[in-house]
Amino acid sequence: MNTLNAKDIRLIFTELANLMEDEKDTLTQLDSAIGDGDLGLTMSKGFAKVDEAFESLEETDVGKLLSRAGMTLARAVPSTMGTLMATGLIKGGKAVTGKTEITLSDFAVFLREFVAGIMARGKAELGDKTILDSLHPAAEALERASGQGQPLGVGLSEAYEAAVQGVDNTKNMISQHGKAACFQEKTLGQKDPGAIVGMLFVKGFADYVSRRTRT
């Protein structure tokens, strides 16, 4: 498959809800060490609410569907990460509004705007040990793959690999934002839980397309 339509997006958010639920305890444990300890709960609850909302939503515009996911997330979990993810989804969704199917190139635009939304809202930069440290390299990988004319599955796989590496890189960073910033050097050596959320977000799309491509 080389495009994603509204049905695909709905199924991907079901996958994301399951992923966030499966990783809830891991996210909570990591966040408890350097944050508020509520990240796992808010992400599992938030994506479950989006999945639930999509069941009764008849929308064929992929961009509007992604924006609606952001609005639902914002209402369901108005936490720091919930707000950042919501902002990213809304801004990214607007960038592809009007499309009933999106290609790898479109998804690259979506994720680039997703990242831009988070940077503007959170006032964070690459290297600050945040979700950006997984999503930014993923967005760059998507744009490279798109420029090379790669299939959707290959592009998303490379984006996920970049996100995984981005998460691993956060072990060498010191947190600069939120409650984690209070721990400063104590955050060194630990993966950033926010970056893991970003990695899981990309994983949901990559896994779905990989599975559909094999069948």
Secondary structure, DSSP 8 states (H G I E B T S, - for coil): ---EEHHHHHHHHHHHHHHHHHTHHHHHHHHHHHS-S-HHHHHHHHHHHHHHHHTT-----HHHHHHHHHHHHHHH--SHHHHHHHHHHHHHHHHTTT-SEE-HHHHHHHHHHHHHHHHHHHT--TTSSSTHHHHHHHHHHHHHHHHTT--HHHHHHHHHHHHHHHHHHGGG----STGGGGTGGGGTTS--HHHHHHHHHHHHHHHHHHHHHH-
